[in-house]
Amino acid sequence: MKIKKILVSQPKPENDKSPYYELAEKNNLKVDFKPFIRVEGVEAKEFRKKRIDITEHTAVIFTSRTAIDHFFRLCEELRISVPDSMKYFCVSESVALYLQKYIVYRKRKIFFGNNNFKNLVEQYILKHSGENFLLPLSDIHKAEIPRTLDKNKIKYTKAIMYRTVSCDLSDLSDVNYDILVFYSPSGIKSLFHNFPDFKQNNTKIACFGPSTARAVKKAGLRLDIHAPTTETPSMTMALEKYISEFNKNQGKK
């Protein structure tokens, strides 16, 4: 059987310019989107128990827009007024610009890297090592982030302000797909949380990133499609290459 149906474990794109739509049209595929995970904020009552005083910090490190949202949400719920003197260190320019949702951007001290945390530390954070940094994170985060700060002896407080939880996927119980596409280890966890007896059989598993690939293999699944690679730097490119070759070979049978 040729590959005809793909499920991407992410929210549906907000516009029609997604490369997934081009992939579907070019290869006569049905591509569905369904988030396998969602983010929920840590409640103010729970955060208070951690005894983290946000006002004691002079700088905040943001690794994502989600971290920004939950930092300012908690500040509002805790009735904390963030001082104008607070410095912001963001992993990328797009994350930094997102701060405009909450602060007057041009009147604040904001620094951003090139979407690489190590670069942010080396280029900016080390130059401001005298600051007392706050690091808002999810309960599931890259170990590299605190490890890099520790290695460089940066004074910081790790603050878990939101968590990643599995979505309810019960509406997929009777739906079969030829390929399941994952972007994070949490997506694999959600798959087995919802379907403990999941058997891969002929279903192809595609994933993006080394940590997701490790999670696939650790779960005892067969990894059929992996990105990024030198030849296929994006997930859709990897899918197109695989599907084209697979369907071509099926047509010869």
N, C-alpha and C positions, 0 to 999 in steps of 0.2 A: 504494500500500500504506500502511495506517495504521501508526503507530508502536506497536510491541508489546514491544520488548526494549531495555533500557538497561543499559549497563555503567558502573559508578561506579568510578573508579580509586583507591579507598580500601579499607581493611579493613572487613569486615562489622561493622555496629554491634553493641555488646555486649548491647543490650536491644532489645525490640520497639517502643520508643517513637520510633524514628527517623521523621522526616517523610517519608523515602523509602518506608516501608511504607504510609503513608497515601496517598502519591502513586500507588503501585502498585495499591492496592485501589480507589481512586476512579476510576482511568483504565484498569483492567483490563490492567495492565502486568506484565511480568516484569522485575524489577530484580535484577541480580547485582552483587556487589562483588568487586573484585580489586585489591590494592595493586600499583601499577606501580613503586613505589620502596620502598626500605628503608634504615634507618640502621644503619651499622656503626661501631663505636668505633675510634678511632686507638689502636694498641697502645702500651703503655708504652715499649717499646724505640724506637719511631718518635718518640714525643713527646719523649723524652730528647734526641734529636738537634736539637730546636728550641732547646735550651738556655734553656727558660723555667722559672724557679724560682718555683713556686707560693707558697712560703713568704715570698718577698720582697713579696708583695702583702698589702694590708690590707683589701681589699674585693673582692667579686665581683659582676659584673652578669649576671643571668640573664634571657634572653629567652624561655625555654621550659622545660618539664619535662624534655625530652630533654637539654638543656644541664646541668641539675642532676644527672641520672643519670650522665652521662659525666664530669662534674667529680669527683664522689665516687668513681666507679669508678676513675678514674686516680689519685686520691689514695691509694686503697687499694692499687692495684697498685704504686705508687711508694713505698709505706709512708710516706706523708706524713700527719702528724697535723694536721688543720686546727685552728688555735688558736681558743679560745672568743671571742677578741676580734675575729674576722673579721666584717666587716659585709657584709650581703647586700642588693643592690638588684635588685628583681624588676619585670618589666614589668607584672604584674597581681597581684591578690590571690590568684587561684587558683594561680599559679605560686609565689607566696610560701608559701602553705599547704602546697604539695607538699614544701617543705623539711623538714616534720615527719617525713618518711620517713628522714631522715638526722641531724637535729639536734634538740635540745630547744628548740623554737620560742620559748617564752616567756623563755628565758634568753639570747637572741641579739638583736643589733641588726639588725632587718629593716625595709626600706622598700619600698613597692610603689606603682606608678602605676596609671593607669586603662586599661591595655592599649594605651597609646600611648607609644612609646619617647621621643619628643620631650618628652612630658609628664613622664616619669620623670627625664629629664636636668634639665629646668627646675625641677621641684618639689623634687627630692632630691639628685641627683648634684652639681649646681652648688654646693649648700650644703655639700657634703663634698668640694670640689675638691682638698683637701690629701691625700686618700687616694691610694694606689697601686692602681688598679683592674686586675682581671683580667677579660677578656671571653671566656668559652668560646663557641665558635661551630662551626657546620658549615662544611665547605668551600664549600657553597653557602649564602649568606646575603644578606639585604637590605643593599645598599650604603649605605642610609640610616643604618644603625646606627653603623658606624665614622665615617661622614661627619659625623654629628651630634656625636659626641664630639670629633672633630678641630676642628670649627667652634667648639666651646665651650672648646677648649684643655684638655681633660681628659687627665691622664696615665693611660694605660692600656696593657695588653698584649693584643693579639689572639691567642687560643690556639685553634687548630683541634683540637678534641677528638673530633670524629666527622664522618662524611661520608655523603652521600646517594648511593646506588648503585641501578642499575636491577635490578628483579626479573626472574626468568625467566618469560616469558609464553608459552612454547612450547605450553602446553595450550590457548591461545586461537587457535591457528593456523587451525583449521577452524570457528571459532565466529563468527557474524555478529551484529552488533547494529545497531539503528537509530540509537542515540545513544551516543556515548562522552563521559563527563563527567570533566573534569580540574580539579584544584585547584592545580597548581603547574607551572612551566616544566619541572621535572624529570620530570614525568609525560609530557610531550610528548617529551622526550629519550629516555625509556625506550621509548615507542611505536616510535620509529624505530631504536633500538638493537636491539630484538627483531624488528622487521619493516621492514628498510631499504627494501623496495619497496612500502610501504603506499600504497594509492591510496584517497582518500576516497570518490569516486563519490557514492552517495546517502546515505552515513553522515553523520549530523549530529554536529557537534562543539559541546559545551557547555563553558564554562569559568567559573571564579570568580576574579575579581581582575584588575587591569590588567596585571600582569607575565605572568600566564598567557595573557591575550589577545594580548599582544605575541609570546609564544613560538609561539602557534598561527599567527599571520599570518607570522612569520618562517620557519616551517617550510613555508610555501606552502599551508597548509590554509585551508578556508573556515570562518569562525566563524559558527555559526548561532544560538547561544544564549549570552548573556553576562549575568553577575550580578557584583556587585550593581548595581542601578539604583534610581532613586527609586521606580519602580513595582513592581519585583521585587527587594527587598533580599536575598533568600535564593536559593540555587541551585534548591531544589525549587519555589519560587514561579515562577521563570523557566521551569523545565521544564514545570510545569503549564500556564502561559499558552501556551507554544509548542505543546505537545502537543494541548491543547484546540482551538486554532485550526487546527493542521495536520490533525488527524483529522476535524474538522468539514468542512474544505475537501475532503478526500479522499472524504468521504461524498457530496459533491455531484457527484462525477465519475461 
